[in-house]
Amino acid sequence: MEECETRIIKIDPDHIRLKLKQMKAINVKMENQTNYIYDFKDGRLIKNKGYARIRVVEDLLHNSNHFYMTTKKLLSQEKYKVMEENETEILDAEAGKRIFRSLGLNLLQAIKKYRESYRYKNSLIEIDINDTSFCPFPYIEIETKSDSELNELVELLGYSIKDTTSKTIYEILNEK
């Protein structure tokens, strides 16, 4: 599955929530996440702008926990960041970690974040607030398949397309 996304960094989450409410966007997720990022010893996944991940989700809307095993690889970084994403829900995060280790992957880092997601038309707007030891500022990710809807969303949120970036969070953090 391909995922097209762009980011707006250093946002005011309360301002974004207000704009989303005015747009009548639907809150579809409120969750605490821990993302366990894996790569081979030689770093070949990250070098090729990809990674393997086990995600542990505490779903605050439905009072439940979920676990996902994912691989991602960057396909394009022109207008959007286009990722090939392969993901499946698993029953046990520890079993997923053991599978990655048995394939020769090593745990690189565990990243904690709070995420709120909103649906607007055919797009998803996600407010991410990471543990500040990883990323010191909140940002939004917009996932869409339509240029016109992206432009509309960015404008409704009070930004211009020039405020967006297709860079990965690691590229953004390396610039700071």
One Martini backbone bead per residue (centre of mass of N, CA, C, O) as a GRO file, in nm:
protein
  176
    1MET     BB    1   0.097   0.035   0.022
    2GLU     BB    2   0.036   0.370  -0.034
    3GLU     BB    3   0.169   0.678   0.118
    4CYS     BB    4   0.058   1.016   0.136
    5GLU     BB    5   0.263   1.283   0.272
    6THR     BB    6   0.257   1.567   0.498
    7ARG     BB    7   0.406   1.849   0.674
    8ILE     BB    8   0.361   2.045   0.979
    9ILE     BB    9   0.556   2.238   1.180
   10LYS     BB   10   0.527   2.391   1.470
   11ILE     BB   11   0.256   2.369   1.622
   12ASP     BB   12  -0.070   2.447   1.752
   13PRO     BB   13  -0.285   2.226   1.875
   14ASP     BB   14  -0.526   2.409   1.959
   15HIS     BB   15  -0.557   2.551   1.686
   16ILE     BB   16  -0.607   2.295   1.521
   17ARG     BB   17  -0.856   2.194   1.672
   18LEU     BB   18  -1.030   2.438   1.606
   19LYS     BB   19  -1.020   2.411   1.300
   20LEU     BB   20  -1.136   2.122   1.289
   21LYS     BB   21  -1.406   2.195   1.415
   22GLN     BB   22  -1.489   2.407   1.197
   23MET     BB   23  -1.466   2.170   0.965
   24LYS     BB   24  -1.591   1.898   1.079
   25ALA     BB   25  -1.399   1.709   1.182
   26ILE     BB   26  -1.325   1.370   1.263
   27ASN     BB   27  -1.259   1.195   1.544
   28VAL     BB   28  -1.061   0.877   1.523
   29LYS     BB   29  -0.809   0.950   1.726
   30MET     BB   30  -0.669   0.850   2.055
   31GLU     BB   31  -0.317   0.806   2.132
   32ASN     BB   32  -0.079   0.597   2.262
   33GLN     BB   33   0.265   0.552   2.163
   34THR     BB   34   0.497   0.285   2.076
   35ASN     BB   35   0.797   0.294   1.879
   36TYR     BB   36   0.976   0.025   1.736
   37ILE     BB   37   1.289   0.053   1.589
   38TYR     BB   38   1.426  -0.123   1.303
   39ASP     BB   39   1.747  -0.276   1.205
   40PHE     BB   40   2.020  -0.343   1.067
   41LYS     BB   41   2.347  -0.328   1.144
   42ASP     BB   42   2.407  -0.161   0.859
   43GLY     BB   43   2.145   0.035   0.803
   44ARG     BB   44   1.977  -0.017   0.529
   45LEU     BB   45   1.696   0.101   0.583
   46ILE     BB   46   1.766   0.394   0.661
   47LYS     BB   47   1.946   0.457   0.413
   48ASN     BB   48   1.660   0.388   0.242
   49LYS     BB   49   1.419   0.518   0.392
   50GLY     BB   50   1.357   0.300   0.625
   51TYR     BB   51   1.164   0.050   0.822
   52ALA     BB   52   1.101  -0.120   1.124
   53ARG     BB   53   0.789  -0.190   1.318
   54ILE     BB   54   0.664  -0.163   1.649
   55ARG     BB   55   0.327  -0.099   1.759
   56VAL     BB   56   0.196   0.054   2.051
   57VAL     BB   57  -0.156   0.088   2.138
   58GLU     BB   58  -0.345   0.332   2.317
   59ASP     BB   59  -0.686   0.346   2.306
   60LEU     BB   60  -0.880   0.618   2.422
   61LEU     BB   61  -1.165   0.580   2.280
   62HIS     BB   62  -1.179   0.235   2.337
   63ASN     BB   63  -1.016   0.102   2.560
   64SER     BB   64  -0.746  -0.015   2.399
   65ASN     BB   65  -0.518  -0.257   2.258
   66HIS     BB   66  -0.250  -0.245   2.007
   67PHE     BB   67  -0.064  -0.429   1.742
   68TYR     BB   68   0.213  -0.355   1.513
   69MET     BB   69   0.349  -0.456   1.196
   70THR     BB   70   0.612  -0.276   1.014
   71THR     BB   71   0.692  -0.153   0.685
   72LYS     BB   72   0.912   0.099   0.538
   73LYS     BB   73   0.939   0.291   0.217
   74LEU     BB   74   1.080   0.518   0.022
   75LEU     BB   75   0.975   0.644  -0.304
   76SER     BB   76   0.909   0.961  -0.252
   77GLN     BB   77   1.003   1.341  -0.232
   78GLU     BB   78   0.856   1.557  -0.365
   79LYS     BB   79   0.565   1.669  -0.292
   80TYR     BB   80   0.557   1.402  -0.145
   81LYS     BB   81   0.548   1.148   0.079
   82VAL     BB   82   0.621   0.821  -0.046
   83MET     BB   83   0.504   0.515   0.087
   84GLU     BB   84   0.577   0.194   0.161
   85GLU     BB   85   0.324  -0.004   0.325
   86ASN     BB   86   0.348  -0.270   0.572
   87GLU     BB   87   0.064  -0.394   0.760
   88THR     BB   88  -0.008  -0.560   1.082
   89GLU     BB   89  -0.193  -0.707   1.306
   90ILE     BB   90  -0.111  -0.814   1.632
   91LEU     BB   91  -0.122  -0.996   1.942
   92ASP     BB   92   0.208  -0.959   2.001
   93ALA     BB   93   0.474  -0.762   2.053
   94GLU     BB   94   0.694  -0.964   2.144
   95ALA     BB   95   0.673  -1.148   1.898
   96GLY     BB   96   0.749  -0.933   1.690
   97LYS     BB   97   1.030  -0.877   1.804
   98ARG     BB   98   1.136  -1.168   1.768
   99ILE     BB   99   1.109  -1.176   1.465
  100PHE     BB  100   1.301  -0.948   1.398
  101ARG     BB  101   1.547  -1.075   1.544
  102SER     BB  102   1.545  -1.345   1.372
  103LEU     BB  103   1.614  -1.156   1.105
  104GLY     BB  104   1.848  -0.939   1.224
  105LEU     BB  105   1.720  -0.725   1.392
  106ASN     BB  106   1.754  -0.406   1.555
  107LEU     BB  107   1.713  -0.203   1.814
  108LEU     BB  108   1.717   0.153   1.808
  109GLN     BB  109   1.422   0.261   1.912
  110ALA     BB  110   1.197   0.428   2.146
  111ILE     BB  111   0.886   0.595   2.069
  112LYS     BB  112   0.694   0.845   2.215
  113LYS     BB  113   0.335   0.918   2.157
  114TYR     BB  114   0.084   1.149   2.071
  115ARG     BB  115  -0.237   1.088   1.895
  116GLU     BB  116  -0.438   1.271   1.665
  117SER     BB  117  -0.726   1.197   1.455
  118TYR     BB  118  -0.863   1.328   1.140
  119ARG     BB  119  -1.147   1.346   0.934
  120TYR     BB  120  -1.142   1.480   0.588
  121LYS     BB  121  -1.304   1.340   0.387
  122ASN     BB  122  -1.013   1.176   0.231
  123SER     BB  123  -0.856   1.268   0.492
  124LEU     BB  124  -0.570   1.287   0.720
  125ILE     BB  125  -0.525   1.435   1.045
  126GLU     BB  126  -0.221   1.455   1.243
  127ILE     BB  127  -0.141   1.485   1.579
  128ASP     BB  128   0.196   1.519   1.701
  129ILE     BB  129   0.330   1.422   2.034
  130ASN     BB  130   0.635   1.392   2.140
  131ASP     BB  131   0.885   1.310   2.295
  132THR     BB  132   1.123   1.553   2.354
  133SER     BB  133   1.377   1.364   2.314
  134PHE     BB  134   1.301   1.340   2.007
  135CYS     BB  135   1.065   1.580   1.973
  136PRO     BB  136   1.021   1.931   2.056
  137PHE     BB  137   0.770   1.930   1.846
  138PRO     BB  138   0.480   1.978   1.705
  139TYR     BB  139   0.276   1.805   1.449
  140ILE     BB  140   0.154   1.751   1.119
  141GLU     BB  141  -0.023   1.509   0.930
  142ILE     BB  142  -0.101   1.459   0.581
  143GLU     BB  143  -0.334   1.237   0.430
  144THR     BB  144  -0.346   1.200   0.069
  145LYS     BB  145  -0.472   1.189  -0.293
  146SER     BB  146  -0.531   1.513  -0.315
  147ASP     BB  147  -0.444   1.821  -0.415
  148SER     BB  148  -0.702   1.983  -0.357
  149GLU     BB  149  -0.737   1.880  -0.064
  150LEU     BB  150  -0.469   1.977   0.042
  151ASN     BB  151  -0.506   2.278  -0.016
  152GLU     BB  152  -0.763   2.309   0.151
  153LEU     BB  153  -0.651   2.215   0.424
  154VAL     BB  154  -0.418   2.411   0.459
  155GLU     BB  155  -0.597   2.663   0.446
  156LEU     BB  156  -0.798   2.590   0.681
  157LEU     BB  157  -0.542   2.579   0.889
  158GLY     BB  158  -0.360   2.850   0.807
  159TYR     BB  159  -0.192   2.775   0.550
  160SER     BB  160   0.061   2.696   0.324
  161ILE     BB  161   0.231   2.500   0.104
  162LYS     BB  162   0.511   2.621   0.208
  163ASP     BB  163   0.465   2.482   0.507
  164THR     BB  164   0.540   2.223   0.380
  165THR     BB  165   0.669   1.876   0.406
  166SER     BB  166   0.850   1.573   0.280
  167LYS     BB  167   1.007   1.519   0.513
  168THR     BB  168   1.142   1.353   0.741
  169ILE     BB  169   1.182   1.356   1.073
  170TYR     BB  170   1.489   1.306   1.060
  171GLU     BB  171   1.557   1.541   0.870
  172ILE     BB  172   1.444   1.764   1.048
  173LEU     BB  173   1.617   1.702   1.303
  174ASN     BB  174   1.900   1.734   1.155
  175GLU     BB  175   1.856   2.052   1.101
  176LYS     BB  176   1.836   2.150   1.419
   0.00000   0.00000   0.00000
